[in-house]
Amino acid sequence: MVLVENYVPRVLLVDDKSENIAILVDMLKPLNLELFVALNENEAFNRIESYDFDLILLDIMMPEVDGCEVCRRLKNNSKYKDIPFVFISALGGVEDKVKGFASGGDDYITKPLIQTEFIARVKLHLQKSLLFKSLKELLRKSYHELYNPLAIINTSLEMQTLKHGSNRYTDAITVASRTLQIVYDDLYYSLSSRQEQMSVLLIDLALFVQKRIEYFYYLKNSKNITIDFKVLTQNKVQMREADLQRIVDNTLSNAIKYAKESSIIYIDIIDDGENVIFQSKNSGNTIRNIDKIFKKAYREGFEQIGMGIGLEIVASICNTYKIKVEVASKNGIISFKYVIPKVMQ
């Protein structure tokens, strides 16, 4: 089977019984695949950290950590969430299948396996996986082409302001370009592996947030908004800089976009002993669907500029770092609260 010219798909087989692995390997022989084996969850995690897989086939019933939990952990990690997972199990009940899909599984195949059906479903998921990878690569190259003109616009505006001062026209262009920059950064982050390659750093949260507030100077001024920033602690957080920037930038940009004209946005950093808390509060319309705002492509206001992926990215990052997120919307006050553990696990 050739899905992409000269490319051999990588498939991970996870099962605690070697005889089951042998059956899967034999059934998959007609396909041109590079097969890897894991006999327990620890081996599975080690393999996944070491190789880029196009598909994972895993048994649900394993002695220590079942397949559903393995899938759930990996789907909650932004590095692995796009890998398709197919459960293989002797459990064929509706509740078992629902549990598998609820944990993030893409398909559920019950035993005894029928080779022709099994191969057809494996091929389908591999085709989807490789198509998605190709699309991501195409988009990644496209965004590199978008970066240069956007950088030229931003640099030219800075030079214009330095030489001739600003006016309402240049300010409007600056607001638009920085709004587009946020959209670009979200899209590039979601498509790029650069955040996976960056080191976890000890970052001064107060200093970092202050710099990002300064970045949004023109956006907040366009609505005559004041940002009241209070720091009640100087604690640092352990994160990749790109991850922290997505959380802070999306929180600030959304607070400004949805805040009332001429209002105040309150940004606080607090220490509760075990955690560093970053929170924002602004006045605005009540959020209608709090339970949906972190879902894929959801937006409360479609008249606003954006792709609806910012908070989805934030949710994925928070899952990775075990950051607790609390959102409230009551009596015209909207608040976002991020409880960041001082020692990341």
N, C-alpha and C positions, 0 to 999 in steps of 0.2 A: 504494500500500500504506500503510495507516494502522495502526501498531502501538500508538501512544499518541496520543491526540487532540492535534492541533495540534503534534505533535513530528515533525521531519524528521531521521531518523537520519543520522549522519555516517560516511562510509566512506572509508578511505584506500587508494589503489591504488599499489602499489610495484612498479615494473618499469623496467629500464634502457632498454627499447625503447619509443619513443613509439607505434609501430604496434600493439603489444600493448595499451597503455593505451587507444588509440582503440577497439579491439575490445571491451574490458571496458566502457568507457563506453557504447558502442552497445548491448551486451547488457543493461545495467542500466537502460536508459531506461524500461522499463515500471514500474519502482519509483520511488517518490517519495523520492529520496535526495539528500543534499548530498555531492558527490564531491570529494575532494582527491587530488592527484597528487604522487608523489615519484619521481624518476628514478634516485636512488642512495640509499645508506644515510644520508648526511649530511642530505639533504633530508627523508628519512623521520623521522630523529630530531628535526629542527627542527619539522616539522609536528606530531609527537606531543607535543612540549613546549608547543606553542602552542594546540592544540585537544583537545577531549575526544571521542575517537572511539568509535563503537559496534562497529566491525568494521574489521579490516585484512586486505586481500587482497594477498599479496606473492608475487613470483616467487622461486623458489629459486636459479636460476642468474643471478647478477649478477657483474660483473667484479672488484670489489675485495673486498667482504664479502658472502657469500651470504646468502640469506633465512633460513637456519637460524640463523646467527650473530646476525642482526638480532633474530630472535624470541627467542633465548636471552638476549640482553642485556636486552631489554625485560621479559621474564618474570621476570628476577632483580631487577627494580626494583619495589618495592611500589606505586609510583604507577601502573604500567601492567600489572601481572600479571593483572588481571581482563579486559583487552580480548581478545576472541576473535581468533585469528590463523588464516587459511585460506591454505594454500599452493596456488599454481597453477603447475604444472610439466609439461614434456614428459617428465620422468623418471618412469616409471611402475613401476620395479622395487620389489620388496619392501623391499630395503635402503634405497632412497631414501625410501620412505614411513616406515619405522621411524625413520630419521634425523630426518625432519620432525616426527614425533610426539614423539620423544625431546627435541627442542629446545623443546617447549612448544606446538607447533601443535595447533589444535583440529580441523582437518580438512585433507584433502589431495585436490585435484581435478586430474586429469591432462588434458592437452590431447590431441586437440582438444576444445574445450568444446562441450557440448550446451546450448543456451540454457535450455530448460525445466528441465533438471536443475540447471544452474548457479543459476538464479533461485531454485529451490526450496531449495537448500542455503544460499544467502545469506539468504533470508527466515528459515529456521530459526535460523541463528546470530544474526540481528538480534533475533528474538523472544526468544531466550534471554538475550541481552545486555541488552535493555530490561527484561525481567522481573527480572533480577538487580539492575539499577539501581533499579527501583521498590521491590524488597524491601529493598535497602540504605537507601533513603530512609525507608521505613516504620519500619524498625528504628532508624534514627538518631533519628527523632522519638520513638519509644517510650523510648529510653534517656535522652532529655532528661526525660521524665516520671519515670523511675526515679531520676534524680539528686537531685531535691528531697527525697523522703522519706529517702534514704540520707544526705544532708547533714544533715537534721534529727536523725536518729538519732545521727550522730557529734557534732554540736554539743551535743545534749542530754546525751550521755554525758560530754563534757568539762565542762559546767556542773555536772552531778551530782557528778563527782569533785572539782571545785574547792570546792563548797559542803559536801559531806558525806563526802568521801573515797571511796576505792574499796573494793570487796569482791569476793569470788569470783564473784558474780553479774554485777556490772558489768564485771568483767574478761572474763568469758565472752562477754558481749554485744559488748564491744570487739573481741575476737578474731574473732568471727563477722562483725561489720560491716566490719572491715578486710580480711578474706578476701573478702567480697563486693565490696569496693571494688576489689580487684585484678582480680577477674573482670569487673567493670563497665568498668574502665580498658582491659583487653585487648579487650573487645568493642567499646567505643566507638572505640578506636584503629583496629581493623580495619575499621570501617564509616565512619570519618570521614576527611575530607580535611584536617583541621586540621594534621597533621604536614607536609603538602606545603606549607602556607602559612607555616610557621615558619622562621625564619632559622637557619642553621648558626652555632653559637656556640663560643667557646673556653671550655670548662668545666673547672674544677678537679675532677678525678676523685675525689681523696681526700675533699674536702669534700662532694661530691655523694653518694658512697657512705656516708659517715658519717651524713648526714641521713636516708638511706633505711634504714639500720640502726636508727636511732632510731624510725622509723615502725613498724618490726616489733617494737618492744619487747614488746607484750602477746602477740603470736603466739609469740615465742621463749620468753617466760616461762611460757606455758601448757604447754610441754613441758620446762621447767627447762633450757633450752638456753643455753649461753654462746657469744657470738660474739667470737672473737679476731681483731681487725682490725689488720693491720700495713701500714704504708705505707713502702715503700723508695724512693719517688720522689715528687716533687710535680708531675710533668708533667701538663699539661692535654691534653684531647682536643677535636677539632673535630667536633661533632655537633649535631643538633637535640635540645633538651632532652627532648622527648617520646620520641624514639627511645632515648636513653640510659636514660631511666627504665624503659622496657619491658624492656631488657636486664637492668638491675640488679634491678628488682623481681621479675621472674620467676626470676632466679637465686637471690636471697635467699629468696623464698617457697617455691620448690621445695626448697632446701637444708633449710629449717626443717621443711616438711611431711614430708619423707622421711628426716630424720635421726632417730637413736635418741633416746629420752628421756634427759635429763640428760647429753647429749653436748656436744662442742665443735665449732663450725663455724669453720673458718679462712678468713678473707678477706684476700687480699694484693693489693697494687698494686706492680708491679715495672717497672723500666726496663731493657730489654735493648739499649739504644742506638738502635735504629731504631723500636721499638714500645713502647707502654705496655701492660702485661699486667695484666688484671683476672682473678683466679681465686678459686674457692671450693673447699673440701674439707670433706666431712662423712662421718661413719660412717652406714651404712644398708645396706639390702638391695641386693644386686647388681642392676644394671640389666640386664634380660634382653635387650633389643633396642636397643642403642645406636644402630644405624643407622636406627631408626624414630622416635626421640624427637622429632626436629624435623619429622616428617611431619604432615600435616594431621589434626587432631583425635585424634592418638594420645596415650594416657595409659598409664603403667606401672601405676598403681594406681587402679582405678575406685571405690574406696571414698573417695578423697579428693575434696574439693570442687574443682570446676573444670570448664572446658569443653574442655580439651585443646587450646587454641589459643595459649597463651602462648609455648611454645617454637617454634611455627610462625611467630609474629610475630617472635621473636628471630632465627630463621634468615633471614627476609626482610630484616630490618634489617642483619644482618651481611653479606649479599650486596650490599646497596646500598653499604655503606661499606668493602667488601673486608676485613672483619674475619675472621680465621681463628679457627675454633672447634675446640677439642680437648676431647673428653669421654672420661673413663676410669672404669672401675668394676672394681676388683680387690681381693680380700681384705677386703671390707666397707667400702672407702673409695671414695667417689664424688667426682670432681673435674670442674669445668667451668673451662676456660681460654679467655679471649678475648684474642687478640693484635691490638691496635688500632694501625694505622699512625699515626705522629705527624703526618704530612702526608697528609690525605685526598685521594684522586684524584677 
